[in-house]
């Protein structure tokens, strides 16, 4: 039963041994352990700060990417709008040019038709004049070939001349 009742000497020497152990641990082991804990704490703080900086940088990069993407979209839209305007202008110019050419061709065709018409009318007049002369010549020949008819013609002409 000595184990249940501790002796004063045992408690004293246990206490002295504990104090010596505490002193030795404090002198040699406590500072390196606390230093390692502090180093570990500083490392964790540094890692957290780095992670926060990286997060902020990622947010900045994301914002920059969004801005660049938006600028690219707006530039693309501007280029597409400009291309549509150029296309419309080219089409309008082509239609205007085609209309001008068509009008010019119509005017030339009308001028050619008018010229052909005048030439045909002149040819027709010449032909009618030639036919009229031939008919008149044949009539006069027929009239003058007969002496009685010549006298009648001369008398009728004299009668008309006096009447006028």
C-alpha positions as CSV (number, residue, x, y, z in Angstrom):
1,X,0.0,0.0,0.0
2,X,2.8,2.2,-0.3
3,X,1.7,3.1,-3.7
4,X,-1.5,4.6,-2.6
5,X,0.1,6.9,-0.1
6,X,2.9,8.8,-1.6
7,X,5.9,9.5,0.6
8,X,7.1,13.1,1.1
9,X,10.6,12.3,-0.3
10,X,9.1,10.7,-3.4
11,X,6.9,13.8,-4.1
12,X,9.9,16.1,-3.4
13,X,12.2,14.3,-5.8
14,X,9.5,14.0,-8.4
15,X,8.9,17.7,-8.1
16,X,12.6,18.5,-8.4
17,X,13.0,16.1,-11.4
18,X,9.9,17.8,-13.0
19,X,11.4,21.3,-12.5
20,X,14.8,20.2,-13.9
21,X,13.1,18.6,-16.9
22,X,11.0,21.7,-17.4
23,X,14.1,23.9,-17.2
24,X,16.1,21.7,-19.6
25,X,13.1,21.6,-22.0
26,X,12.7,25.3,-21.8
27,X,16.4,25.9,-22.3
28,X,16.9,23.5,-25.2
29,X,13.6,22.3,-26.7
30,X,11.1,25.0,-26.0
31,X,12.7,27.8,-28.2
32,X,13.2,25.5,-31.2
33,X,9.6,24.2,-30.9
34,X,8.2,27.7,-30.6
35,X,10.4,28.9,-33.4
36,X,9.2,26.1,-35.6
37,X,5.6,26.9,-34.7
38,X,6.2,30.6,-35.4
39,X,7.9,29.8,-38.6
40,X,5.0,27.6,-39.6
41,X,2.6,30.4,-38.6
42,X,4.5,32.9,-40.7
43,X,4.6,30.4,-43.6
44,X,0.8,30.0,-43.4
45,X,0.3,33.8,-43.2
46,X,2.6,34.2,-46.2
47,X,0.7,31.5,-48.1
48,X,-2.6,33.1,-47.3
49,X,-1.3,36.5,-48.4
50,X,0.0,35.0,-51.6
51,X,-3.3,33.3,-52.2
52,X,-5.2,36.5,-51.6
53,X,-2.8,38.4,-54.0
54,X,-3.2,35.6,-56.6
55,X,-7.0,35.8,-56.2
56,X,-7.0,39.6,-56.7
57,X,-4.7,39.2,-59.7
58,X,-7.0,36.6,-61.1
59,X,-10.0,39.0,-60.6
60,X,-8.0,41.7,-62.4
61,X,-7.0,39.4,-65.2
62,X,-10.6,38.3,-65.5
63,X,-11.8,41.9,-65.6
64,X,-9.1,42.7,-68.2
65,X,-10.2,39.6,-70.3
66,X,-13.8,40.7,-70.1
67,X,-12.8,44.3,-71.2
68,X,-10.7,43.0,-74.0
69,X,-13.4,40.6,-75.1
70,X,-16.0,43.4,-75.1
71,X,-13.6,45.6,-77.1
72,X,-13.1,42.8,-79.6
73,X,-16.9,42.4,-79.9
74,X,-17.5,46.1,-80.4
75,X,-14.7,46.2,-82.9
76,X,-16.1,43.2,-84.7
77,X,-19.6,44.8,-84.8
78,X,-18.1,48.1,-86.1
79,X,-16.2,46.1,-88.9
80,X,-19.4,44.2,-89.8
81,X,-21.4,47.5,-89.9
82,X,-18.8,49.1,-92.1
83,X,-18.7,46.0,-94.4
84,X,-22.5,46.2,-94.7
85,X,-22.4,49.9,-95.5
86,X,-19.6,49.3,-98.1
87,X,-21.7,46.4,-99.6
88,X,-24.8,48.6,-99.8
89,X,-22.8,51.4,-101.4
90,X,-21.3,49.0,-103.9
91,X,-24.7,47.6,-104.8
92,X,-26.2,51.1,-105.1
93,X,-23.3,52.3,-107.3
94,X,-23.6,49.2,-109.4
95,X,-27.4,49.7,-109.8
96,X,-26.9,53.4,-110.6
97,X,-24.2,52.5,-113.1
98,X,-26.4,49.8,-114.7
99,X,-29.3,52.3,-114.8
100,X,-27.1,54.9,-116.5
101,X,-25.8,52.4,-119.0
102,X,-29.4,51.1,-119.7
103,X,-30.6,54.7,-120.2
104,X,-27.7,55.4,-122.5
105,X,-28.4,52.3,-124.5
106,X,-32.1,53.1,-124.7
107,X,-31.2,56.7,-125.9
108,X,-28.8,55.3,-128.5
109,X,-31.4,52.7,-129.6
110,X,-34.0,55.5,-129.9
111,X,-31.6,57.7,-131.8
112,X,-30.7,54.7,-134.1
113,X,-34.4,54.0,-134.6
114,X,-35.1,57.7,-135.4
115,X,-32.2,57.8,-137.7
116,X,-33.4,54.6,-139.5
117,X,-36.9,55.9,-139.6
118,X,-35.7,59.2,-141.2
119,X,-33.6,57.2,-143.7
120,X,-36.5,54.9,-144.5
121,X,-38.8,57.9,-144.9
122,X,-36.3,59.7,-147.2
123,X,-35.9,56.5,-149.2
124,X,-39.6,56.1,-149.4
125,X,-40.0,59.7,-150.5
126,X,-37.4,59.2,-153.2
127,X,-39.0,56.0,-154.3
128,X,-42.5,57.6,-154.4
129,X,-41.0,60.6,-156.3
130,X,-39.3,58.2,-158.7
131,X,-42.6,56.2,-159.2
132,X,-44.6,59.4,-159.6
133,X,-42.1,60.6,-162.2
134,X,-42.4,57.3,-164.0
135,X,-46.1,57.3,-163.9
136,X,-46.3,61.0,-165.0
137,X,-43.8,60.2,-167.8
138,X,-45.9,57.3,-169.0
139,X,-49.1,59.3,-168.8
140,X,-47.6,62.3,-170.6
141,X,-46.1,59.9,-173.2
142,X,-49.5,58.3,-173.6
143,X,-51.2,61.6,-173.8
144,X,-48.7,63.1,-176.3
145,X,-48.5,60.0,-178.5
146,X,-51.9,60.7,-179.8
147,X,-52.4,64.0,-181.8
148,X,-56.1,64.4,-180.8
149,X,-55.2,63.9,-177.2
150,X,-52.4,66.5,-177.5
151,X,-54.8,69.1,-178.8
152,X,-57.3,68.3,-176.1
153,X,-54.6,68.6,-173.5
154,X,-53.4,71.9,-174.8
155,X,-56.9,73.3,-175.0
156,X,-57.8,72.2,-171.5
157,X,-54.5,73.7,-170.2
158,X,-55.3,77.0,-171.9
159,X,-58.8,76.9,-170.5
160,X,-57.4,76.4,-167.0
161,X,-54.8,79.1,-167.5
162,X,-57.3,81.7,-168.4
163,X,-59.5,80.7,-165.5
164,X,-56.9,81.2,-162.9
